[in-house]
């Protein structure tokens, strides 16, 4: 399954050069916008994550994250609403798996309306107990906390970081409360023509876990390409990350495959 999906993505990257291509400068601008979490552009990323070496039997935990981003531009302040809805296939034992929707996240970033090289945003993040059953990483709890983003663009480089912490505050009284951190730094180099290489590992911490079991810390690289499917600009991405630290039974590696549909109207 994993090899077949990777082969499919390689073929998509090859076909990118025979699709209706954007102007080189336009493709570069779109690539930088796709790398900017605070861009005033509607996007629909579909991110497939293949987490290998999971559990006692070294199986693959699969998650498809549906991640729509909807900006609400203002005269002096933009509001960027980001949602993550995971569709998970979680290994259960040696052969069985549980498939369905996991807990969703909703964040709203308030960001100054500025075209400068440095932008930032802050706002709340909410954890939604949307899991179809507890086996799908469902907490059964509502969560809330602060979130922030910093984005820097200089020449061919884009870089920045985002961070959030979420505490449970309501929900099923029989379920455990949670206190979780998520951080992601990202660095990208844009070659031109929509091509870019970079890294964007997602670091997480479960503060309620025992010492030595709290952190997941990955390292890796990814490559992306902006092209067009018909008249629709899309950003294709593939990456590989190794978890240098993870909880017992946690995944050892992750292969990330993403297609990001972009709707660049009034982009800033």
Number of C-alpha atoms within 10 A of each C-alpha: 7 11 8 9 13 15 12 12 18 14 11 13 18 11 12 18 12 10 14 15 19 18 12 14 12 15 23 22 18 26 27 24 19 21 23 21 22 27 23 23 24 19 21 18 21 20 21 22 22 22 22 19 17 19 19 13 13 16 19 22 22 22 23 21 21 18 20 17 22 18 19 13 20 11 8 9 15 21 21 24 19 19 19 21 21 25 21 24 21 21 22 15 11 11 8 10 17 15 17 15 21 27 24 20 20 16 22 23 24 21 23 18 18 14 8 9 11 14 20 20 21 21 18 17 24 21 21 21 22 20 21 16 17 15 18 23 16 18 24 23 22 20 23 21 19 17 22 21 23 19 22 16 18 9 8 13 16 22 21 21 17 19 18 21 22 21 19 20 14 13 16 12 9 8 12 12 18 18 17 18 19 17 18 16 17 17 19 23 17 21 13 17 20 24 21 22 18 20 20 21 23 18 19 20 19 18 15 13 14 9 10 10 17 19 20 19 18 20 17 16 17 19 17 24 26 31 28 21 12 10 11 13 21 25 23 26 22 22 20 19 21 19 21 12 18 20 19 13 13 19 22 22 21 24 19 20 21 19 19 20 21 21 16 16 9 8 13 14
